[in-house]
Amino acid sequence: MGKQANQFLASFNRIEKWLQDEYKRKPFPGFAELVRRLSKRKDLQVRKYHDDLLEIAQLRNAIVHDRIAPDFVIAEPNDWIVKKIEKIEQELIAPELVSPRFKKEVVTFEKGTSLDVILKSLTEKEYSQFPIYDGKQFLGLITANGIGIWLAAHNQNEQISIKGKTVESVLKSDAKRNNYLFVAQNAYVFQVMEKFLADPTIEAILITTDGQANSKLIGLVRPKEVFQDYYEEWSEMQ
């Protein structure tokens, strides 16, 4: 048996052992049935790789059961499938956490901050999300899109006055709009992706130590950032 077949089978066996550990109930069903049952769990990525895992199981069976000689197998895995199963193994068994990937210093603003300051930050520093606080209490998230809507609503005779206006006035005019979510620092990146996909109105996901709004803010994720790898893969395929 070749090196690639050994690598493939070793990865397959680790995945199968992990599936059994997650299933927890003995006797364990076969690999394909484990995949089907664990695909129902939302805290795992099994459903994402459901079809891939079933196809991989067929290749594994061909390697193990269809030998015609001790050192010869009918199906020898190529580099692509070996890399693929190892990538799936990594994402199943040790999925990436939002921290440290998206951990960063996030600039926040107090509710009394002048709207003029926000607009300058938007143009000069290219900020597009503005978490607003009243001391340590989180009040809401203002975005470039939300500011644009507010400015359009306050346009009078093609003139807009922002004198004396604060970010709190923008928040109050947009009080019914929930454009953010919070997650804890131990949340998985794939869970954040699913939250964005489930609700296209979410413009940012804020990361705190425990997922609570008034806890320490340690990061912020925008849709573009979390889907960047997929954009790049798609571009390479074109």
C-alpha positions as CSV (number, residue, x, y, z in Angstrom):
1,M,0.0,0.0,0.0
2,G,1.4,3.4,-1.0
3,K,2.1,6.4,1.2
4,Q,-0.9,8.3,0.1
5,A,-3.2,5.4,0.9
6,N,-1.8,5.2,4.4
7,Q,-2.2,8.9,4.9
8,F,-5.8,8.8,3.7
9,L,-6.7,5.8,5.9
10,A,-5.0,7.4,8.9
11,S,-7.1,10.6,8.5
12,F,-10.3,8.6,7.8
13,N,-9.7,6.5,11.0
14,R,-9.2,9.7,13.1
15,I,-12.5,11.1,11.7
16,E,-14.4,7.9,12.4
17,K,-13.0,7.9,16.0
18,W,-14.1,11.5,16.4
19,L,-17.6,10.8,15.1
20,Q,-17.9,7.9,17.5
21,D,-16.8,10.1,20.4
22,E,-19.4,12.7,19.5
23,Y,-22.1,10.1,19.1
24,K,-21.3,8.7,22.5
25,R,-23.9,5.8,22.4
26,K,-22.8,2.2,21.9
27,P,-23.0,0.1,19.9
28,F,-21.8,2.6,17.2
29,P,-23.5,2.5,13.9
30,G,-21.4,2.4,10.7
31,F,-19.5,5.4,9.3
32,A,-22.3,6.5,6.9
33,E,-25.0,6.3,9.5
34,L,-22.8,8.2,12.0
35,V,-22.5,11.0,9.4
36,R,-26.2,11.1,8.8
37,R,-27.1,11.2,12.5
38,L,-24.5,13.8,13.5
39,S,-25.4,16.0,10.5
40,K,-28.5,17.0,12.6
41,R,-26.3,18.7,15.2
42,K,-25.9,22.4,14.7
43,D,-22.8,22.6,16.8
44,L,-20.8,20.5,14.4
45,Q,-19.8,20.9,10.8
46,V,-20.7,17.3,9.8
47,R,-23.7,18.5,7.8
48,K,-21.4,20.8,5.8
49,Y,-19.3,17.9,4.7
50,H,-22.1,15.3,4.6
51,D,-21.7,14.4,0.9
52,D,-17.9,14.6,1.0
53,L,-17.7,12.2,3.9
54,L,-20.0,9.7,2.3
55,E,-17.9,9.7,-0.9
56,I,-14.7,9.5,1.1
57,A,-16.2,6.4,2.8
58,Q,-16.7,4.7,-0.5
59,L,-13.1,5.3,-1.4
60,R,-12.0,4.0,1.9
61,N,-14.0,0.8,1.3
62,A,-12.4,0.4,-2.1
63,I,-8.9,0.7,-0.6
64,V,-9.6,-1.7,2.3
65,H,-11.9,-4.3,0.8
66,D,-11.0,-4.4,-2.8
67,R,-7.4,-5.3,-2.7
68,I,-6.2,-7.9,-5.2
69,A,-2.8,-8.3,-3.6
70,P,-1.2,-7.4,-0.2
71,D,0.7,-4.5,-1.7
72,F,-1.7,-3.5,-4.4
73,V,-5.0,-1.6,-4.1
74,I,-7.5,-0.8,-6.8
75,A,-8.1,2.8,-5.7
76,E,-4.9,4.8,-4.8
77,P,-5.8,8.2,-3.4
78,N,-4.2,11.2,-5.2
79,D,-2.7,14.3,-3.6
80,W,-6.0,16.2,-4.0
81,I,-8.2,13.8,-2.1
82,V,-5.5,13.3,0.6
83,K,-5.3,17.1,1.2
84,K,-9.1,17.3,1.1
85,I,-9.7,14.6,3.8
86,E,-7.0,16.2,6.0
87,K,-8.7,19.6,5.6
88,I,-12.1,18.1,6.5
89,E,-10.5,16.3,9.5
90,Q,-9.0,19.6,10.7
91,E,-12.3,21.5,10.4
92,L,-14.3,18.8,12.0
93,I,-12.1,18.0,14.9
94,A,-10.4,21.4,15.6
95,P,-12.6,24.1,14.0
96,E,-11.1,27.6,14.1
97,L,-12.2,29.9,16.9
98,V,-13.2,33.6,16.3
99,S,-10.4,34.5,18.8
100,P,-7.6,35.0,18.0
101,R,-8.5,35.3,14.3
102,F,-10.8,38.3,14.7
103,K,-9.4,39.6,18.0
104,K,-8.4,43.2,17.7
105,E,-8.8,46.6,19.3
106,V,-12.2,48.0,18.4
107,V,-12.7,51.8,18.6
108,T,-15.9,52.6,20.5
109,F,-17.8,55.8,20.9
110,E,-19.9,57.3,23.7
111,K,-23.5,58.2,23.1
112,G,-22.7,61.9,23.4
113,T,-20.2,61.9,20.6
114,S,-20.8,64.5,18.0
115,L,-22.0,63.2,14.7
116,D,-19.4,65.3,13.1
117,V,-16.7,63.2,14.8
118,I,-18.3,60.0,13.4
119,L,-18.4,61.4,9.9
120,K,-14.7,62.4,10.1
121,S,-13.8,58.9,11.3
122,L,-15.8,57.5,8.4
123,T,-13.9,59.5,5.8
124,E,-10.5,59.9,7.3
125,K,-10.0,56.6,9.1
126,E,-12.3,54.6,6.9
127,Y,-14.2,53.2,9.9
128,S,-17.6,51.7,8.9
129,Q,-18.9,50.2,12.2
130,F,-19.3,52.3,15.3
131,P,-20.2,50.5,18.6
132,I,-21.9,53.0,20.8
133,Y,-21.7,52.9,24.6
134,D,-23.1,54.7,27.7
135,G,-20.2,54.1,30.0
136,K,-19.9,50.3,30.0
137,Q,-23.4,49.7,28.7
138,F,-23.7,48.8,25.0
139,L,-26.4,50.8,23.3
140,G,-26.1,49.8,19.6
141,L,-24.1,49.7,16.4
142,I,-24.1,52.6,14.0
143,T,-22.8,51.8,10.5
144,A,-22.0,53.7,7.4
145,N,-25.2,52.4,5.9
146,G,-27.2,53.6,8.9
147,I,-25.6,57.0,8.8
148,G,-26.5,57.4,5.1
149,I,-30.2,56.5,5.9
150,W,-30.3,59.0,8.7
151,L,-28.8,61.8,6.6
152,A,-31.2,61.1,3.8
153,A,-34.2,61.2,6.2
154,H,-33.0,64.6,7.5
155,N,-32.4,66.2,4.1
156,Q,-34.4,69.4,4.0
157,N,-34.2,71.4,0.8
158,E,-31.0,69.7,-0.2
159,Q,-29.4,70.8,3.0
160,I,-28.5,68.7,6.1
161,S,-27.6,70.3,9.4
162,I,-25.6,68.1,11.8
163,K,-24.8,70.9,14.2
164,G,-25.5,69.7,17.8
165,K,-26.4,66.2,16.6
166,T,-24.9,63.2,18.5
167,V,-24.7,59.5,17.7
168,E,-27.5,59.0,20.2
169,S,-29.9,60.8,17.9
170,V,-29.0,58.4,15.1
171,L,-29.5,55.4,17.4
172,K,-32.9,56.6,18.5
173,S,-34.1,57.0,14.9
174,D,-32.9,53.5,14.1
175,A,-34.1,51.9,17.4
176,K,-36.0,49.0,15.8
177,R,-33.1,47.9,13.6
178,N,-31.0,45.1,15.0
179,N,-28.0,44.9,12.7
180,Y,-25.6,43.2,15.1
181,L,-25.1,40.1,17.2
182,F,-22.7,39.1,20.0
183,V,-20.7,35.9,20.3
184,A,-18.2,34.7,22.9
185,Q,-14.5,34.5,22.2
186,N,-14.8,30.7,22.2
187,A,-17.3,30.7,19.4
188,Y,-16.3,28.9,16.1
189,V,-15.8,30.8,12.9
190,F,-18.2,28.5,11.1
191,Q,-20.9,29.5,13.6
192,V,-20.4,33.1,12.8
193,M,-20.6,32.4,9.1
194,E,-23.9,30.6,9.7
195,K,-25.3,33.6,11.6
196,F,-24.5,35.9,8.7
197,L,-26.1,33.5,6.2
198,A,-29.2,33.1,8.4
199,D,-29.8,36.9,8.7
200,P,-28.5,39.1,5.8
201,T,-29.4,42.3,7.8
202,I,-26.6,41.6,10.3
203,E,-23.8,44.0,9.4
204,A,-21.3,43.0,12.2
205,I,-20.9,40.4,14.9
206,L,-19.2,41.7,18.0
207,I,-17.0,39.5,20.1
208,T,-16.9,39.8,23.9
209,T,-15.2,37.5,26.4
210,D,-18.5,35.7,27.3
211,G,-20.9,36.8,24.5
212,Q,-22.7,39.3,26.7
213,A,-23.3,42.8,25.3
214,N,-21.9,44.6,28.3
215,S,-18.8,42.5,28.7
216,K,-15.4,43.5,27.4
217,L,-15.4,44.0,23.6
218,I,-12.4,42.2,22.1
219,G,-13.2,42.0,18.4
220,L,-15.6,42.6,15.6
221,V,-16.4,40.6,12.4
222,R,-17.8,41.9,9.2
223,P,-19.3,39.6,6.5
224,K,-16.5,40.4,4.0
225,E,-13.8,39.3,6.5
226,V,-15.3,36.0,7.5
227,F,-16.1,35.0,3.9
228,Q,-12.8,36.3,2.4
229,D,-11.3,32.8,2.0
230,Y,-14.4,31.7,0.0
231,Y,-14.2,34.8,-2.2
232,E,-10.6,34.0,-3.0
233,E,-11.3,30.3,-3.7
234,W,-14.1,31.3,-6.0
235,S,-11.9,33.8,-7.9
236,E,-9.2,31.2,-8.4
237,M,-11.8,28.9,-10.0
238,Q,-12.9,31.5,-12.6
